Amino acid sequence: MDSRSNACTGYGRTPRPGPAARGGCWFRGRGVEAHLGVVPDFRPSRKGHPGFRVDDLDVLAARPAAHGHEAVRDGSLPGHRRFHSGGRLGNRLEFPAPLPGAADA
């Protein structure tokens, strides 16, 4: 994630939590804190990716297009609406939102 993806997702970079930090970046927003590590010779994975449960899917889905990325809608997760998007480095992020009245999965 970088400043462009921060603006797109609503997660802002936050300082590393003390001496335990050995690299990578920390991001916080929308009630979530995420640590992303750095791997030499990284190759993005289309399969393995983080998912962030959201309540305001339509508002969030509009952000990738505003920053030059596609928001791909996917209705294959029962009880949820969701989309995924890829950043400029090819990382996939998924955003599922539970449907009203659906059992929490």
N, C-alpha and C positions, 0 to 999 in steps of 0.2 A: 504494500500500500504506500502511496505517496500523497502529495498534496492534492493531486487530481482525484484519486480514489477516495481520499478523506472527504472532499466536497461532495462526491457522488454518494457515498454510503452514510455520511453523517457521523462517522467515527473520527475523532481527533487524536493526534499523537500525544502521548502523555510521558512524563519522565520515567526512566527505568526505576524499579523499586529497590534502591539501595545497593549494597555491595554484592548481593546475590546475582545481579545482572551480569551476564557474560556475553552480551551481544544481542542482536536483533532489535526489534522495535515493539513498543507497547502502544495500544490504541484503546480509547475509551469512548463510549457513547451509547445511547439507547439502552442503558442499564446493563451493558456488557463491557468487560475488559478483555482484550485479546493480546497475546504475545505471539509475535511472528519471528521465527528464527531465520538466520541467514545460513545458506548451504552453498559451499563452493560448487561451481559447475551445475547450478540449479537448472532443472528442466521442469516446466509447469506440468501438472497432472490434470487431465480432463476428468478423471474418475475421482480421485481423492481431493476433497475440498471442504472448507468450513461452510456451515449453514447457520444463519442467524434468524431465529424466529422473530417475526415482526407483526404488528397489528395494522399498520398503515401501508399496506402493500402497494396500492395505487400511487400514493404520493412518492414512495421510495422508488417504484419502478420508473417513474418519470425522470429520475436523476441521471441514470446512465446515458440516456439519449442527449441530455443537456450537456454532457461532458464527452460526447463522441463515442460512446459504447452502446452496444445493443443490450436490451433487456429481453431475454428469451422466456416467454411464458410457457409453463409446463403444468398440465392438469393431471399428471399421472400419480400424484401422491394423494391417497384417499383422505377426505376430510380437510383438505388444504387447497389453497391457491398458492402458487409460487412462481418465481422467476429466477433465472440465473444470469449472471453477467461476467464477462471476462475483462480484466484490466489490460493495460498496454503491455504488460509482461506475460500475458497469457494465463494468469491465475483466475480460477473460477470461484465465484462467490455465489452462494445460494441463499434465497430469502423466502422461506415458507410462511404463510399466514393461515392460521386455522379458520375454517369456515364457521360462521355463527351456528351454535348448537351442535357442532361436531364434537365427538369424544376426544379428549386430550390424548394425543399419542406420544 
